[in-house]
Amino acid sequence: MARVFIIGAGATRIGEHWDKSLRELATEALLAAVRDAGVDKRDLEAVYVGNMSSGALQGQEHLGSLIATWAGLAGVAAFKVEAACASGGAALHQAFLAVASGCYDCVAVVGVEKMTDALPHDVTASLVTAEDQEYVAFTGATFVGLNALVYRAYMAKYGVKQERVAEFAVHCHRMAVANPYAQFRREVSIEEVMSSPLIADPIRLLECAPVGDGAAALVLCSEDYLRRNPRDELVEIVGSAAATDVFSVHERRDMTTLAASRRAAEAALRQARVEPRDVDVLEVHDAFTILGVITLEDLGYAGRGEGWR
Amino acid sequence: MARVFIIGAGATRIGEHWDKSLRELATEALLAAVRDAGVDKRDLEAVYVGNMSSGALQGQEHLGSLIATWAGLAGVAAFKVEAACASGGAALHQAFLAVASGCYDCVAVVGVEKMTDALPHDVTASLVTAEDQEYVAFTGATFVGLNALVYRAYMAKYGVKQERVAEFAVHCHRMAVANPYAQFRREVSIEEVMSSPLIADPIRLLECAPVGDGAAALVLCSEDYLRRNPRDELVEIVGSAAATDVFSVHERRDMTTLAASRRAAEAALRQARVEPRDVDVLEVHDAFTILGVITLEDLGYAGRGEGWR
């Protein structure tokens, strides 16, 4: 397997971009990553786009070719990769494989969503297409509702108070203050979280990831490419893995653990030959506080029922 | 780059499957490919799903995990790859890269669409999401309309009569007669094609690919996997490439040539070290007769304006 390096990163601010379309956000992040990489964009041989909602919210599919064209890259190989909330990560995994295969020397990956110019009901409906339309979504179930069930099951199983789980939001907001790309750059207190409106009992508004617009991009390259375009600082992808769980929340044997997170993290750590404690920066999917807490347990950073610590 | 082999293939009949859902069609093809490969399905490490329309027509995204679960494969890495009408081919390309990278030893790829249980207007609207929603589709343009423009431009440029282009449908129907998976297994005459209803002047009904339901799947594996699971007959993927053109039909410098087909075919032939004339079986995208004719020219099987011969 060929080694894979990250040589550029770019992002837009996340927020309500009334003045920018999906393609503009993606192109802005993509070209920022190319500038950051300090390469000629014509060196890119492939573009991977991670996106879930453009079909439902913009009536636009075929984003690979669309964004390649708008970035002035028509001609490259281009693909959209979709895996619900993991679409960006899944696209990065494909870009990694493309370079690791030796087939491509320099590729870009961009994750983009444009959600604020749709009505709330349409956003909720587009998100729940990640659950089972025939057996779950048609009942009117929403993701916040399903995660409320998970939340209750977790509190009941481990005798944990909601305030402890909700602390995850306080922590995440603190991390966002210094991040110029973050949507909300202010700290919140646990009192603010717990007194924010109830969305789906017990989930409070400030325990939910906000709806937003934005894009982030990376440029990846091979060792061969680096030899031709040398640089001092190197970031290598030393492990990348993906996994699934059973499809629906109700099908899981235990709602309070995410088998896919555990499995994928184990595989990536094995590839990288590192232990969880060797990791300095960790980013987990926390659409709702409870998911962040459970993921910390699945990734080996806390015992079962102790992720909130 | 590791060598990649095809060890199994499966498909459903293409047609109107009122009694089968999208997931059932995909699972049927996927498990048929696994049976054909003669392997234990638990050997599969990843599933790639090629699909364009499930979001619009079934309100269902996240097909990678959905189909992995329904095929009894929950746990594997799973992804949906979308590239409009090229979604199946794009998914196959990713599956190829996954094995070529050395990351995966045995993967499945399945292409699936379920279109007949939607109203014609909804099918047309879902297809045109592959064109530019903001600049083209919102005008009411459809793909058959856009290809009618291409058709007229081709006939005008090369002084070719429609009967010559429409012959492509006669040829394709002849090829379908012996194919048990084909949607329409009967020959048609050029008179039937030319007297079929006009859909978008000059395109006639029998010059259009029909709307249908169905799925097709392959199992790919590495040389390592073959060593552990030897077999006599081998099919190797000796070249695989993808490319884009500018996004919209009206942006092309010349509407009568498909730059992406030419570019991708050249790259794949170069990888495989073969010439167009070495190829025994050719399958081209022929949503409309004109596209088949133009593709034959772009792939080097005919001179410009002579693909209809």
Contacts between the chains, C-beta under 8 A, distances in Angstrom:
chain1	res1	chain2	res2	distance
A	1	B	101	5.7
A	1	B	102	4.0
A	1	B	103	6.3
A	2	B	101	7.6
A	21	B	134	6.7
A	46	B	242	7.7
A	52	B	61	6.0
A	52	B	62	8.0
A	55	B	55	4.0
A	55	B	56	5.8
A	55	B	61	7.7
A	55	B	129	6.1
A	56	B	55	5.9
A	56	B	56	7.7
A	56	B	61	8.0
A	58	B	133	6.0
A	59	B	125	7.6
A	59	B	129	5.5
A	59	B	133	4.7
A	59	B	137	7.0
A	60	B	129	5.7
A	60	B	132	7.8
A	60	B	133	4.4
A	60	B	134	7.8
A	61	B	52	6.0
A	61	B	55	7.8
A	61	B	82	6.1
A	61	B	84	6.3
A	61	B	129	4.2
A	61	B	130	5.6
A	62	B	52	8.0
A	62	B	82	7.3
A	62	B	83	6.6
A	62	B	84	4.2
A	62	B	129	7.0
A	62	B	130	4.2
A	62	B	131	7.8
A	62	B	247	7.5
A	63	B	82	7.8
A	64	B	82	7.8
A	64	B	83	5.6
A	64	B	90	7.8
A	64	B	244	7.0
A	65	B	83	7.1
A	65	B	84	7.5
A	65	B	244	4.4
A	65	B	245	7.5
A	65	B	247	5.2
A	66	B	132	7.0
A	66	B	247	5.0
A	68	B	244	5.2
A	68	B	247	7.9
A	69	B	244	7.2
A	69	B	246	5.2
A	69	B	247	4.0
A	69	B	248	7.9
A	69	B	251	7.3
A	70	B	247	7.6
A	74	B	244	5.7
A	74	B	245	6.2
A	74	B	246	4.5
A	74	B	247	7.3
A	75	B	243	6.2
A	75	B	244	6.1
A	75	B	245	7.5
A	75	B	259	7.1
A	75	B	260	7.8
A	75	B	263	6.3
A	76	B	243	7.1
A	76	B	244	6.1
A	77	B	93	7.6
A	77	B	241	7.1
A	77	B	242	3.9
A	77	B	243	5.8
A	77	B	244	7.0
A	77	B	264	7.7
A	78	B	83	7.3
A	78	B	242	7.6
A	78	B	244	4.9
A	79	B	81	5.7
A	79	B	82	7.6
A	79	B	83	5.5
A	79	B	90	5.2
A	79	B	93	7.8
A	79	B	94	6.9
A	79	B	242	7.3
A	80	B	81	7.1
A	80	B	82	4.4
A	80	B	83	6.6
A	81	B	79	5.7
A	81	B	80	7.1
A	81	B	81	5.8
A	81	B	82	7.8
A	81	B	94	7.8
A	82	B	61	6.1
A	82	B	62	7.3
A	82	B	63	7.8
A	82	B	64	7.8
A	82	B	79	7.6
A	82	B	80	4.4
A	82	B	81	7.8
A	82	B	82	6.1
A	83	B	62	6.6
A	83	B	64	5.6
A	83	B	65	7.1
A	83	B	78	7.3
A	83	B	79	5.5
A	83	B	80	6.6
A	84	B	61	6.3
A	84	B	62	4.2
A	84	B	65	7.5
A	90	B	64	7.8
A	90	B	79	5.2
A	93	B	77	7.6
A	93	B	79	7.8
A	94	B	79	6.9
A	94	B	81	7.8
A	94	B	94	5.6
A	94	B	97	7.3
A	97	B	94	7.3
A	97	B	97	4.9
A	97	B	98	5.2
A	97	B	101	4.6
A	97	B	103	5.9
A	98	B	97	5.2
A	98	B	101	7.9
A	100	B	101	3.9
A	100	B	102	7.0
A	100	B	103	6.2
A	101	B	1	5.7
A	101	B	2	7.6
A	101	B	97	4.6
A	101	B	98	7.9
A	101	B	100	3.9
A	101	B	101	4.0
A	101	B	102	7.8
A	102	B	1	4.0
A	102	B	100	7.0
A	102	B	101	7.8
A	103	B	1	6.3
A	103	B	97	5.9
A	103	B	100	6.2
A	103	B	240	7.9
A	125	B	59	7.6
A	129	B	55	6.1
A	129	B	59	5.5
A	129	B	60	5.7
A	129	B	61	4.2
A	129	B	62	7.0
A	130	B	61	5.6
A	130	B	62	4.2
A	131	B	62	7.8
A	132	B	60	7.8
A	132	B	66	7.0
A	133	B	58	6.0
A	133	B	59	4.7
A	133	B	60	4.5
A	134	B	21	6.7
A	134	B	60	7.8
A	137	B	59	7.0
A	240	B	103	7.9
A	241	B	77	7.1
A	242	B	46	7.7
A	242	B	77	3.9
A	242	B	78	7.6
A	242	B	79	7.4
A	243	B	75	6.1
A	243	B	76	7.1
A	243	B	77	5.8
A	244	B	64	7.0
A	244	B	65	4.4
A	244	B	68	5.2
A	244	B	69	7.2
A	244	B	74	5.7
A	244	B	75	6.1
A	244	B	76	6.1
A	244	B	77	7.0
A	244	B	78	4.8
A	245	B	65	7.4
A	245	B	74	6.2
A	245	B	75	7.5
A	246	B	69	5.2
A	246	B	74	4.5
A	247	B	62	7.6
A	247	B	65	5.2
A	247	B	66	5.1
A	247	B	68	7.9
A	247	B	69	4.0
A	247	B	70	7.6
A	247	B	74	7.3
A	248	B	69	7.9
A	251	B	69	7.3
A	259	B	75	7.1
A	260	B	75	7.8
A	263	B	75	6.3
A	264	B	77	7.7
